[in-house]
Amino acid sequence: MEELLAHTINAAHAMQAVDARELSRVIVDTTVQEKAIAYPTDSRLLEVARKKLVLLAKRHSIGLRQSYARQGPALSRKAGRYAHARQFKRMRRVLRRQRTVLERLMRDIQRKLDQVNTGVRERIVVWLERAQRLYTQRPKDKQKLYALHAPEVECIGKGKARQAYEFGVKVGIAVTACKGLVVGARSFPGNPYDGDTLAEQLEQTRGLLQDVSVEPTVAIVDLGDRGREVDGVQVLHRGKAKTLTRRQWRWIKRRQAVEPVIGHLKDDCRLRRCRLKGAQGDALHVLGCAAGYNLRWLLRWIAFLRAWAGDGMVILERRAAVTDGTWRLKGIFQGRRIRQGLVTATASPLLRMRTPDSRPLKQLPLRRFRHRLDRRSWTPEFPGVQRRHRARVEAGAAVGESKASRH
């Protein structure tokens, strides 16, 4: 998967979408990739462990003295009701009963393990060890088990007001400072401190950029990496305010550009929830999401090049009703054809583009469209917007007349 991510970076460099100078300056940040698990509560985890042990015993013909098929779900529901009513003493009493039920099942299965063959016994022992962890763990313990089927899940607190704790794995993301191309993405199992992940993240970025003969020389980070230095890389954060030059301050002001990239990775590329198994699945999922983001990034760049080269994606059409030498600008934005306004035809054309019927038209570069809109001759096209536009114009005229009458 790292090779796939490296190929997307190589393609961007070959298309001249990014140059070596941009690739050498990266922004590094961390986030949480949540696992596809239910919210972990003690009563639910104990009930899931009981059901799993009963299912294993039934599948391998192990006769149990009692399965607690009715009492187990009833206890789980009762604990939820007591927690909702904030009757915590009663809730803890129910949890003690659930632990007793689970302990009885574990002892019953352990006594009868000699009845099964070696391969089955090893599989059952794995689930017995996880059930034992659930039985012994308490709310204040560390290295707790949050999901019976995913023991690698960790509880990570990022200080978010809306979500105090997230259950998954910590992920590091490195993007270019100017254009937001992902040049590094990896998981960090074990929930390490953010500053301890910086060197490993830059090492991965260095490996991904070796095909284009570029190494990261500047890393822009937040205060979570304060006090951390990496050989050969200049680590910049606002904690070094007294020693920064004016250019470095401009670079640091780009640090928050990594946040929308993380948002798009989670919302558009499925980084928000990992459904792959184990720690290896977490690592592969992060790389796949980063490669998918870069592919979308490359498709947007190709669309921009097509518009720049003149295949009809962005055209100028003369308005028949306008006689003051203006052109109507049309374009493609996120797959939809839109009308953006009027552009004066007096500016010198820098591109030669053609309409679908192969007629050449005067054309301006995309980056200059915004600055060459003739606002005085532009009128909105939707009726509601037109009414508000006319109201603003009339209000401005009335204010001007009142000021003139005072003088």
Sequence and secondary structure as in RCSB ss.txt:
>XXXX:A:sequence
MEELLAHTINAAHAMQAVDARELSRVIVDTTVQEKAIAYPTDSRLLEVARKKLVLLAKRHSIGLRQSYARQGPAL
SRKAGRYAHARQFKRMRRVLRRQRTVLERLMRDIQRKLDQVNTGVRERIVVWLERAQRLYTQRPKDKQKLYALHA
PEVECIGKGKARQAYEFGVKVGIAVTACKGLVVGARSFPGNPYDGDTLAEQLEQTRGLLQDVSVEPTVAIVDLGD
RGREVDGVQVLHRGKAKTLTRRQWRWIKRRQAVEPVIGHLKDDCRLRRCRLKGAQGDALHVLGCAAGYNLRWLLR
WIAFLRAWAGDGMVILERRAAVTDGTWRLKGIFQGRRIRQGLVTATASPLLRMRTPDSRPLKQLPLRRFRHRLDR
RSWTPEFPGVQRRHRARVEAGAAVGESKASRH
>XXXX:A:secstr
 HHHHHHHHHHHHHTTSS HHHHTEEEEEEEEEEES     HHHHHHHHHHHHHHHHHHTT   S   TTHHHHH
HHHHHHHHHTT HHHHHHHHHHHHHHHHHHHHHHHHTGGGS HHHHHHHHHHHHHHHHHHH  TT SS    SS 
TT EEE    SS S EEEEEEEEEEETTT  EEEEEEETT   GGGGHHHHHHHHHHHTGGGT    EEE  GGG
TT  BTTBEEE GGGGGG  HHHHHHHTTGGGHHHHHHHHHHTSS SEE S HHHHHHHHHHHHHHHHHHHHHHH
HHHHHHHHHTSSSSEEEE TT  SSEEEEEEEETTEEEEEEEEETTS   EEEE TT  EEEE  GGGTGGGB G
GG   SSHHHHHHHHHHHHHHHHHHHHHHHH 
